[in-house]
Amino acid sequence: MGKSISLTSRDPSTPSASAGRAQEGRNDALELSGLEALKITPQFGFAVIGERTNITGSPKFSKLILAGDFEGALTVARQQVQGGANLLDVNMDEAMIDSEAAMIRFLNLIGSEPEIARIPVMIDSSKWSVIEAGLKCLQGKAVVNSISLKNGEEEFLRHARLIRRYGAAAIVMAFDENGQADNFQRKIEICARAYALLTQQAEFPASDIIFDPNILTVATGLDEHRNYGVDFIQATRWIKNNLPGARVSGGVSNISFSFRGNNTVREAMHAAFLYHAIRAGLDMAIVNAGQLAVYEEIEPDLRERVEDVLLNRRDDATERLIEFAERVKAKGKTSVADETWRKQSVEERLKHALIKGIVDHIDSDTEEARQRCKRPLDVIEGPLMAGMSVVGDLFGSGKMFLPQVVKSARVMKKAVAYLMPFMEAEKSADAKPQGRIVMATVKGDVHDIGKNIVGVVLQCNNYDVIDLGVMVPAAKILDTAREKKADAIGLSGLITPSLDEMVHVAQEMDREGFQLPLLIGGATTSRAHTAVKIAPHYRASTVHVLDASRAVGVVNALLNEQLKSDFDKKTRQDYERLRREHAAKTKDKKLLTLQQARANRTPIDWSSYTPPQPDFLGARVYGPGNARGPRAVSGGPPETADIRYSERHLPHFERPWYPSKDATRPAAELGTPAACAPRNIVVGVRDLIPYIDWSPFFHAWELRGRYPAIFDDEKFGKQARELFDDAQQLLERIAAKDLLVPRGVYAFWPANAAGDDVHLYVDDGRTQQIATFYFLRQQMQKPAEQFNHCLADYIAPRSSASPGRPDTSVETALLHDYLGGFAVSIHGADELAEEFKRQHDDYSAIMTKALADRLAEAFAEYLHKQARIALGFGSEEQLSKADLIREKYRGIRPAAGYPACPDHAEKRTLFDLLDAESNAGIKLTESFAMHPASSVSGLYFSHPESKYFGVGQIGHDQLVDYATRRGEPVATVEKRLAPNLG
């Protein structure tokens, strides 16, 4: 037993290294990834797997997890990364907790920390359910630790195939049905068997196989354990020579378990063992990334005794090492050098945390500051506000950007939340803000991303913001302002009817004698509109706030006794100038009469055009996985086998089940009301991600630029990349856990134009009309060869009369044209954002809504492609993502409330036709805003000459004509179309 085995010996009975020569020259790199790629090759060298996020091996980590302090546990992970870990081993196997839930929670937290998430994760568990739960949380390519043959080949292969399906690499333990391999021969036999099964039956890439031949404890006093170190090193060399492409790993701390409590000896054992194992071919190992000693720096006497034990060089090796361990004084090396900023004063640490958005130590630092202050409130008014003041200055000077400010707010809110119980106990929770502002999205509107961002920025500058949410009536806004003794009121809105509601709020404030400054913001608002339409109705200061970066300066000026008079005077002078300019511009603008504009309609030669016929009439409903029918991207036959589909329907499927070409459309879809019965198709967030246009995402965070060029922007590039990385992590989490749910519907109807209207019919008989869309026509004077467009121009007319003089009384040569419509929505964003807010994480809350908006627009893009396919011309498209964003396809999808169709009321007709509330879960407010806010709707026009345009200003004659066509009072329509009336 005491005889040493040569580390260079080779068992002549084992397979030759020539077994892998046929594969020479191929790429055998082990490719993993977190946010960043990790390519492990011989040139890369040894990879360190951080071990301290293992609940079974790290007492500190275990204590934090068992106490529910997951943010504290994140600090351990960060230390491993900063200590040099290339991968992070995460283990939650503990009988006293729900291991699956703990794994999911911790991995999701890691996903929100780019510094940690940049490296790959090794999911470490003896429970397959925990491993699979973890795999569902991760982006990139992870490592599973581990699988083995201990329960037989069937389970081994099943787990291997699942790991491959999840896109991960696997650590294979040297276990089989007879237990753990504890000697060289058993180790290589099990590894060879597993390798053959994986490569030959599971089609597992050899480069994704990592063997762990079991590092077992030496120096236990038992003779049978003496050769464990040598056996591992020999097995490592054999695997690298005989199992081409495979890697070798191990848990290094096991080797020194006999010397628990003596870090000096343990670290020396680890360093010496790694020195020899790496030379034998060890690719990676689970170690404490911050406590790796340097082999050459181990004290010579200690190194000799350690190697005697590890390499089994003498019979008394264990006794000699024990003797040394008892007399040596451990020097207690610190684990990982703390960040330099942690050595500063608590005031400086709080400032650093606020500027950098670091929440790891905020509770302990806040407590330390509380202990030094007389009252908890002093912490807020002292170091916290001092830190936020720096944030405000940096933001104001352009040295910090909006995403960073929102992260700073997260730190501030967590600190305040920690202090709240102490302040309540002292009945001193009423901190002294610079001012109190009531903010609301006005009645009828549901959009609030911009308002939320402004609120966070103001809070960062010591303003108390009372956010009333969305769809808030004027009475509630004013009552709250009185009750809370507000210093200012802020109104937000996105849709054009919100502009009128803001006017109403201003009128009510004036009627009730308010003197508070009124702030106006939102996508459809402007300085000109505020000056012309809102300010004249309110005697006190009324100011348009362009974006969050301007909000603090405006509010500071309005509430500062020394500044407000001059600021108000300058604003009033500026707005008076804008009103004069607007009046002059309106007076000079010449409009055609409606009759003249119609005579100059878009000239389309309908005599030589055949409109495309869609594959179906009626609705197609898209939704989550419980919907009927095929998945939108993965293919498969519809569950309703009696319904035949045309070859054009969803052509990106592989469809061996399609009938012959003569079955072009089901009879049920040709000319019967039953054609409107919806057919359901499954769609998920992952289906929509490729269609996302990222440029508006950055604009929402006030980072101006076009994606992906914005990453190279000298000013915004670094912050844009960080923001994008955070978005990718949250998006992956959303997709993996179905936190947001897409629902949508689109449909086609037989249609023909009658003047500026488009009539829809029940079927292709076109005798029974079911709805009419009413459109507006441009009336501005146009240069020669330019025309006054109307959306109805792009639908074939009911008569064959000339385009300039439609004669709807003549029913000859009727072309069978079609109009499509759609409504899509992303559900769950409000609920997820509220959950983040409860955790004092406004950054993730705002990010959630920004991503939901992008996904809704992506859904619209995705569904438009399906519509073009159904119309027969989309399947031939060869368009890149950039081409889609630039709309280089045939047809348009204008939306009600936008320039070509400015009347939001047209949504009501569309929603009734689509049954959008039932089929897509979207509701319309009284102002025709869609709820959820992340919703998009519109119409599909297929004519190749159709294009987007703005109706612009219209005359009173068209207003009266339009109201008459719609059967509404002129005053009602006039209110909705106010922005188009000059």
LINVEN-V575938 format. One line per field, one symbol per residue. ss: DSSP state (A for helix, B for strand, O for the rest). phi: phi as a letter, one per 20 degrees, with the letter a starting at -180 (. if undefined). burial: 1 if it has 9 or more other ideal C-beta (glycine too) atoms within 8 Angstrom, else 0. A space follows every 50 residues. Layout:
ss: ???
phi: ???
burial: ???
//
This chain:
ss: OOOOOOOOOOOOOOOOAAAAAAAOOOOOOBBBBOOOBBBBOOOOOOBBBB OOOBOOOOAAAAAAAAOOOAAAAAAAAAAAAAOOOOBBBBBOOOOOOOAA AAAAAAAAAAAOOAAAAOOBBBBBOOOAAAAAAAAOOOOOBOBBBBBOOO OOAAAAAAAAAAAAAOOOBBBBBOBBOOBBOOOAAAAAAAAAAAAAAAAA OOOOOAAABBBBOOOOOOOOOOAAAOOAAAAAAAAAAAAAAAOOOOBBOO BAAAAAAAAOOOAAAAAAAAAAAAAAAAAAOOOBBBBOOOOOOOAAAOOA AAAAAAAAAAOOOOOOAAAAAAAAAAAOOOOOOOOOOOOAAAAOOAAAAA AAAAAAOOOOOAAAAAAAAAAAOOOAAAAAAAAAAAAAAAAAAAAAOOOO OAAAAAAAAAAAAAAAAAAAAAAAAOOOOOOOOOBBBBBBBBOOOOOOAA AAAAAAAAAAOOBBBBBOOOOBOAAAAAAAAAAOOOOBBBBBOOOOAAAA AAAAAAAAAAAOOOOOBBBBBOOOOOAAAAAAAAAAAOOOOBBBOOOAAA AAAAAAAAAOOOOAAAAAAAAAAAAAAAAAAAAAAAAAOOBOOAAAAAAO OOOOOAAAOOOOOOOOOBBBBBBOOOOOOOBOOOBOOOOOOOOOOOOOOO OOOOOOOOOOOOOOOOAAAOOOAAAAOOBBBBOOAAAAAOOOOOAAAAAA OOOOOOOOAAAAOOOOAAAAAAAAAAAAAAAAAAAAAOOOBBBBBBBBBB BBBBOOBBBBBOOOOOOOBBBBBBOOOOOBOOOOOOOOOOAAAAOOBOOO OOOOOOOOOOOOOOOOBBBBBBBBBBBOAAAAAAAAAAOOOAAAAAAAAA AAAAAAAAAAAAAAAAAAAAOOOAAAOOOOAAAAAOOOOOOBOOOOOBOO BOOOOAAAAAAAAAOAAAAAOOBBOOOOOBBOOOBBBBBBBOOOOOOOOO OOOOOAAAAAAAAAAAOOOAAAAAAAOAAAOO
phi: .effdffdfbffeefffffdffefneedfedcadfdfcdecgffnfdedf deedfedcgffgffffemeffffffffffffffofeccedccfbfeceff fffffffffgfedgfeffdfddedaedfffgfffffeeemddcecacbef dnfffgffffffffffmdecedeecbfeoffdbgffffffffffgffffe deleggfeecedemedfdlenegfefegffgfffffffgfedcgnfdcca effffdffdgndffffffffffffgffffepfebbebffecefegfefgg fffffffgffelebfdgfffffffffefefelgffcgfggffeeffffff fffffemedgdffffffffffeefcgfffffeffffffffgfffffenec dggfffffffffffffffeggffffelcfefeffadcecaefgndcebff fffgffffffdmdeddeendlefggffffffffelfeacddcadefgfff fffffffffffemfcfgdddbpfeebfffffeddgfebfefccedfbffe fffffgffdegedffffffffffffffffffffffffffddffffffffd ffeceffdcdffdffbdndcddaffeffnfffcenofffefeeedffefl fffecfefffffefbfgfddncgffeffdecebcgffegfefeegfffff emdeqdfefffeffedgfffffffffffffffffffdlfccfbbbbbccg bbecmedcedcfbfflddedacdddddgcffdfgmdceebgffedgffce ffgfcfdfeeddlfeeebddbbbcbdeoffffffffffemdfgfffggff ffffffffffffffffffffendffefcdefffffelecfnccfdfndgf bfeffffffffffelffeecmdddffemfecffeccbrddddffefbebd fmfdefffgfffffgemcfgfffgffegfedn
burial: 00011010001001000011001000010111111001110000011111 11111011001101110001111111111111101111111111001011 01111111111111011111111110100111111111111111111111 00000110111111010111111111000010010111111111101110 01010111111111111110000011111111111111110111111111 11111100100111111111111111110111111111111110100100 01101111111100001101110110010000000100000000011111 11111011111100111111001001111111111111111101110001 11111111111111110111011001000010001111111111111111 11111111111111111101110101110110010111111111111111 11111111110001011111110110101111111001011111101111 11011111100011001100110111011001000100101111001101 11010100101101111111111100101111001001000010110111 10001000000010110111000011011111111011101111111111 11101010011010011011111111111111111101011111111111 11110111111011010000111111111101000001111111111111 00100101000001111111111111111101110110011111111111 11111111111111111111111100100000110000101111111011 11111111111011111011110110111111111111111110010000 11111001111110110001011101110110
//
